Structures are given as C-alpha cells and as structure tokens.
C-alpha cells in the first residue's frame, strides 16, 4: 500500500509517522508542502506538529498551502486521508472535516497518555479493533477541544462518524475522563464517506512496547487489511 506523508515547516511528527508506516510495511514517500502534485498514493497522512508555528491559528496557514489543493482533490476522489493532531486541525481548516479545534479547557498544553474508546470499528481505519475497545494513546496538543454545531453533532451520532471518544480505564466517558473539554468527549471523527479520519491522539507513537505500547498498531493494520 502506497502512502504519502505531507511535511510542513514546523511539523515534528512526520518522521514518527514515517517510522510507523515503514514498520507496518507501507511504501511511503515524504511530500513537501510546496509541491504541486502528489505521487500515486492510497493513503495521505497529515502529521502532527506546529505547522508554520501555529502563529495565526492551528492549521490555518497549512490549510492554504500548495499541496493541500491536491490533498483535497484526492480526498474527494476517495483517497484515504488520516490527519493526526495538527493534521486534524488542518483538515477542519480545509473543510474536509466539519467542526473546529478550540483551546483546551484549562488553557494549557497537554502531553500525556490517555484512554480512548473505539466507537465505530466498521471502517477502513478501525476494522482491526473491537467495538468499545479501550486504547491507551498519547496526546500532545494545545487546541484539542473539538466543537461543532448541533446539526453536525446529530449527523456524527446518527451516521456513525465518531471514531473515538476519550474515556477512563473502564470505558466511562464523562467530564473527568475528558482531557481537553472536547464536545461529548470526541477524540476523532470521520467525514460522511468515511475515507477521512481526523484524530487528536497519536497512534504512531503507540507501535512498540519498548517505548510505549502497541495500541496504535491496529489502526495501521486496518488500513493494510
């Protein structure tokens, strides 16, 4: 399976994603933000980091970069797209995903491992997980507080477009298990066609027991499958 990782000035998780993809035996290429075409690819990954320093608004400048026009075209033609952390923020800036990521409720940067629950395992991104499976995944963000309007929230629920929710070790989703104030504990969402996934947690950091755990492996193996 061929993949393309988009790299912006300020991206700091692009190599982490590349290592994860290589370990999972994807054939990956790194694509610089100034490129005006994409190589032939099955999956586009927009990695985490601080694209353009987040000086305007997280993902705002990256959402206007040259390569993003090609990402939007590919996504609309059915190509799989995975946006992680800043990548999720960029996807909302482009309109490929609805909603926005606001400042964390405590107005502080958060970097720690949290529990998330698999809400939909019937997609190309999540088929290797069990429904309601609890994962331990790292988060590292300042603007991870997902928000959207009532109509879209209803659509997310009714159409199975919520991928993951923040929870505790027992799978309970409440204010105490919500690290950033995200609406209804949402940690990741799909678009209506389910070929795009945006998520704040970093699955690429959870692929090796020597440095973390392997709870992120099944996201990548789902894509291979």
C-alpha positions in Angstrom: 0.0 0.0 0.0 1.4 3.4 -1.0 1.4 6.3 1.4 2.3 10.0 1.3 3.2 12.0 4.4 2.8 15.7 4.0 5.5 17.8 5.6 5.1 21.4 6.6 7.6 23.8 8.3 7.0 23.1 12.0 5.8 19.5 11.5 7.5 17.4 14.3 5.7 14.1 14.0 6.2 13.5 10.3 9.2 11.2 11.0 7.3 9.4 13.7 4.6 8.6 11.2 7.1 7.6 8.6 8.7 5.1 11.0 5.3 3.6 11.9 4.4 3.2 8.2 7.7 1.6 7.4 7.4 -0.8 10.4 3.9 -1.8 9.1 5.4 -2.3 5.6 3.7 0.6 3.8 5.6 2.1 0.8 5.9 5.7 1.9 7.0 9.0 0.4 7.5 12.3 2.2 5.9 15.2 0.3 7.0 18.8 0.9 4.3 21.4 1.3 5.4 23.4 -1.7 4.9 20.5 -4.1 2.0 20.9 -6.5 1.4 17.3 -7.2 1.1 14.1 -5.2 2.7 10.8 -6.1 0.4 7.8 -6.8 -0.9 7.0 -3.3 -3.5 5.0 -1.4 -3.3 6.9 1.9 -2.3 10.5 2.7 -1.2 11.3 6.2 -1.1 14.8 7.6 1.0 14.6 10.7 1.1 16.3 14.0 3.3 19.3 15.0 3.0 23.0 14.8 2.7 23.8 11.1 4.0 27.3 10.3 4.5 27.7 14.1 0.7 28.0 14.7 1.2 31.7 14.6 -2.2 32.5 13.2 -4.4 29.6 14.3 -3.5 26.0 14.4 -3.5 24.6 10.9 -4.8 27.9 9.3 -1.7 28.6 7.1 -1.1 24.9 6.3 -4.7 24.7 5.1 -3.8 27.2 2.3 -0.6 25.6 1.2 0.0 24.5 -2.4 -0.1 20.7 -1.7 -3.4 20.9 0.1 -5.2 21.6 -3.1 -4.0 18.2 -4.3 -4.9 16.6 -1.0 -8.5 18.0 -1.3 -8.8 16.7 -4.8 -7.5 13.2 -3.8 -9.8 13.1 -0.8 -12.9 14.0 -2.9 -11.9 11.2 -5.3 -12.0 8.7 -2.5 -8.3 8.5 -1.4 -7.9 7.7 2.3 -6.7 10.6 4.4 -5.5 10.4 8.0 -5.0 13.7 10.0 -3.3 13.4 13.3 -3.3 16.2 15.9 -2.3 19.2 13.9 -3.3 17.2 10.9 -6.8 17.0 12.3 -6.8 20.8 12.8 -5.6 21.3 9.2 -8.5 19.0 7.9 -11.0 21.2 9.7 -9.4 24.3 8.2 -9.7 22.9 4.7 -13.3 21.9 5.2 -12.6 18.3 4.6 -13.9 17.7 8.1 -16.5 19.8 9.8 -16.1 21.5 13.2 -13.1 23.1 14.8 -10.5 22.5 17.4 -10.5 25.1 20.2 -8.1 25.8 23.1 -8.0 23.1 25.8 -10.4 23.8 28.6 -7.6 24.5 31.1 -5.8 26.7 28.5 -2.7 24.7 28.9 -0.7 22.4 26.6 -1.3 18.7 27.5 1.2 16.0 26.8 0.3 12.6 28.4 -1.2 9.2 27.7 -5.0 9.0 27.9 -7.6 6.3 27.3 -9.9 6.4 24.3 -12.7 4.1 23.3 -13.4 2.8 19.8 -16.9 4.0 18.8 -17.0 2.7 15.2 -15.0 -0.3 14.2 -16.7 -0.8 10.8 -14.4 1.5 8.8 -11.1 1.1 6.8 -9.3 2.8 9.7 -10.7 0.8 12.6 -11.7 -2.7 11.4 -9.0 -4.5 13.4 -10.3 -3.0 16.7 -13.2 -4.3 18.7 -16.2 -2.2 19.3 -15.8 -0.2 22.5 -12.2 -1.4 22.9 -10.2 0.8 25.2 -6.9 2.1 24.0 -4.1 3.9 25.7 -2.8 6.6 23.4 -0.6 9.7 23.8 -2.0 13.2 23.3 0.1 16.4 22.9 -1.8 19.5 22.0 -2.9 23.0 23.0 -6.0 23.1 20.8 -7.7 19.7 21.0 -11.1 20.8 22.2 -13.4 19.6 19.4 -16.5 21.7 18.8 -19.2 21.6 16.2 -22.8 22.8 15.7 -25.9 20.8 16.9 -26.9 19.6 13.4 -23.4 18.3 12.6 -23.2 16.6 16.1 -26.5 14.9 15.3 -25.1 13.7 12.0 -21.9 12.4 13.6 -24.0 10.3 16.0 -26.6 9.1 13.5 -24.2 8.2 10.7 -21.5 6.6 12.9 -19.0 9.3 12.2 -17.5 9.4 15.7 -14.3 7.3 15.6 -13.0 7.6 19.2 -14.1 9.1 22.5 -11.9 10.0 25.5 -12.7 7.7 28.4 -11.3 6.3 31.6 -9.8 2.9 32.1 -13.3 1.3 32.4 -14.5 3.0 29.3 -16.6 5.6 31.0 -16.9 8.9 29.1 -17.6 11.9 31.3 -16.1 15.3 32.3 -13.5 13.6 34.4 -12.2 11.5 31.6 -12.2 14.4 29.1 -8.7 15.9 29.0 -9.4 19.0 26.9 -13.1 19.8 27.1 -13.9 18.2 23.7 -17.7 18.1 22.9 -19.1 14.8 24.2 -15.5 13.5 24.7 -14.9 13.3 20.9 -11.3 12.3 20.1 -11.7 11.6 16.4 -14.2 11.8 13.6 -14.8 10.7 10.0 -16.2 12.5 7.1 -19.6 11.3 5.6 -17.9 8.9 3.2 -15.6 7.6 6.0 -12.5 7.9 3.8 -11.1 10.7 6.0 -10.2 10.4 9.7 -9.1 13.2 11.9 -8.0 12.4 15.4 -6.1 14.3 18.2 -4.4 11.2 19.8 -1.1 10.0 18.2 -1.4 6.3 17.1 2.0 6.4 15.5 3.6 6.8 19.0 2.0 3.5 20.2 3.5 0.9 17.9 6.3 -0.5 20.0 6.2 -2.0 23.5 9.8 -0.9 24.1 8.9 2.8 24.1 5.1 2.9 24.7 2.6 0.2 23.8 1.1 -1.3 20.6 -2.4 0.1 20.9 -1.9 2.1 17.7 -0.8 -0.8 15.5 -4.3 -1.9 14.6 -5.2 1.4 13.1 -2.4 0.9 10.5 -3.1 -2.8 10.1 -6.8 -2.0 9.5 -5.6 0.2 6.6 -3.4 -2.6 5.2 -6.3 -5.0 5.5 
